[in-house]
Amino acid sequence: QGNATAQYSLGVMYANGDGVPKNVVEAVRWYRLAADQKYADAQYNLGVMYANGDGVPKNAVEAVRWYRLAADQGVALAQGNLGWMYYNGDGVPKNAVEAMRWFRLVADQGDAPAQHYLGLMYYNGEGVPKNYVVAYGLLNLSSVDFAPAIQLRDALEKIMSVTQIEAGQALSMKLQSSDHFLQTLDEAAR
């Protein structure tokens, strides 16, 4: 069994070559020992290893499995990656509703890329009814920390009325200051 924290730490050391020669195969071995004991960060890192083919054969299905285990324990990076896998149909059937569910969890924690992808989904009407005001609000909010959102937000402005843009800007400020991000988002989307 062993100490999961120590096993995870050894995995990180081998993955990064920190104090030991870099060895991704050895990193996977240590991550797996910790992950099998439900150590969430080790589960997430195993997901990354499988997604990238580092130390193991590239396998999107295995990546999803490990991301889900970590995501179910609240690891935001795993939740975001799982949303991305569902959005793209990588390792799972493409499913906008499931992608939306995971992106919402991460966006609620202030993650700008997740807020951007939610905005993109509202812009395209993927998994939700198309809503330019909500899309704009999310893209404007995420553009502060995630540059790709700026281009889509600016493109969206070209097809929105002044009133819609103002409503989107107001939503962005409301989302930023709200202690209840998802509730605020859901109210705006109605």
Solvent accessible surface area in square Angstrom, and as a share of the most:
residue,aa,sasa,rsa
1,Q,180,0.80
2,G,53,0.51
3,N,96,0.49
4,A,19,0.15
5,T,77,0.45
6,A,50,0.39
7,Q,14,0.06
8,Y,45,0.17
9,S,48,0.31
10,L,56,0.28
11,G,0,0.00
12,V,43,0.24
13,M,65,0.29
14,Y,46,0.17
15,A,19,0.15
16,N,102,0.52
17,G,30,0.29
18,D,89,0.46
19,G,77,0.74
20,V,35,0.20
21,P,114,0.71
22,K,137,0.58
23,N,65,0.34
24,V,47,0.27
25,V,97,0.56
26,E,39,0.18
27,A,0,0.00
28,V,9,0.05
29,R,115,0.42
30,W,49,0.17
31,Y,6,0.02
32,R,75,0.27
33,L,66,0.33
34,A,0,0.00
35,A,2,0.02
36,D,94,0.49
37,Q,46,0.21
38,K,149,0.63
39,Y,56,0.21
40,A,20,0.16
41,D,61,0.32
42,A,0,0.00
43,Q,5,0.02
44,Y,34,0.13
45,N,27,0.14
46,L,0,0.00
47,G,0,0.00
48,V,39,0.23
49,M,13,0.06
50,Y,21,0.08
51,A,24,0.19
52,N,87,0.44
53,G,28,0.27
54,D,56,0.29
55,G,24,0.23
56,V,22,0.12
57,P,112,0.71
58,K,153,0.65
59,N,60,0.31
60,A,27,0.21
61,V,100,0.57
62,E,40,0.18
63,A,0,0.00
64,V,8,0.05
65,R,110,0.40
66,W,7,0.03
67,Y,6,0.02
68,R,75,0.27
69,L,70,0.35
70,A,0,0.00
71,A,2,0.02
72,D,96,0.50
73,Q,93,0.41
74,G,43,0.41
75,V,25,0.14
76,A,34,0.26
77,L,111,0.55
78,A,0,0.00
79,Q,10,0.04
80,G,16,0.15
81,N,46,0.24
82,L,0,0.00
83,G,0,0.00
84,W,108,0.38
85,M,9,0.04
86,Y,21,0.08
87,Y,29,0.11
88,N,66,0.34
89,G,29,0.28
90,D,63,0.33
91,G,26,0.25
92,V,23,0.13
93,P,111,0.70
94,K,137,0.58
95,N,64,0.33
96,A,29,0.22
97,V,103,0.59
98,E,36,0.16
99,A,0,0.00
100,M,10,0.05
101,R,111,0.40
102,W,4,0.02
103,F,4,0.02
104,R,54,0.20
105,L,66,0.33
106,V,2,0.01
107,A,0,0.00
108,D,66,0.34
109,Q,105,0.47
110,G,52,0.50
111,D,47,0.24
112,A,10,0.07
113,P,48,0.30
114,A,3,0.03
115,Q,11,0.05
116,H,16,0.07
117,Y,42,0.16
118,L,0,0.00
119,G,0,0.00
120,L,35,0.17
121,M,0,0.00
122,Y,9,0.04
123,Y,52,0.20
124,N,65,0.33
125,G,30,0.29
126,E,45,0.20
127,G,37,0.36
128,V,27,0.16
129,P,115,0.73
130,K,121,0.51
131,N,37,0.19
132,Y,59,0.22
133,V,38,0.22
134,V,0,0.00
135,A,0,0.00
136,Y,3,0.01
137,G,0,0.00
138,L,0,0.00
139,L,0,0.00
140,N,35,0.18
141,L,21,0.10
142,S,0,0.00
143,S,12,0.08
144,V,116,0.66
145,D,116,0.60
146,F,43,0.18
147,A,71,0.55
148,P,73,0.46
149,A,0,0.00
150,I,70,0.36
151,Q,146,0.65
152,L,31,0.16
153,R,45,0.17
154,D,54,0.28
155,A,46,0.35
156,L,0,0.00
157,E,60,0.27
158,K,169,0.72
159,I,96,0.48
160,M,17,0.08
161,S,58,0.37
162,V,109,0.63
163,T,101,0.58
164,Q,65,0.29
165,I,32,0.16
166,E,100,0.45
167,A,44,0.34
168,G,0,0.00
169,Q,71,0.32
170,A,54,0.41
171,L,12,0.06
172,S,6,0.04
173,M,129,0.58
174,K,116,0.49
175,L,4,0.02
176,Q,126,0.56
177,S,91,0.59
178,S,31,0.20
179,D,137,0.71
180,H,118,0.53
181,F,14,0.06
182,L,39,0.19
183,Q,106,0.47
184,T,11,0.06
185,L,0,0.00
186,D,47,0.24
187,E,80,0.36
188,A,39,0.31
189,A,35,0.27
190,R,217,0.79
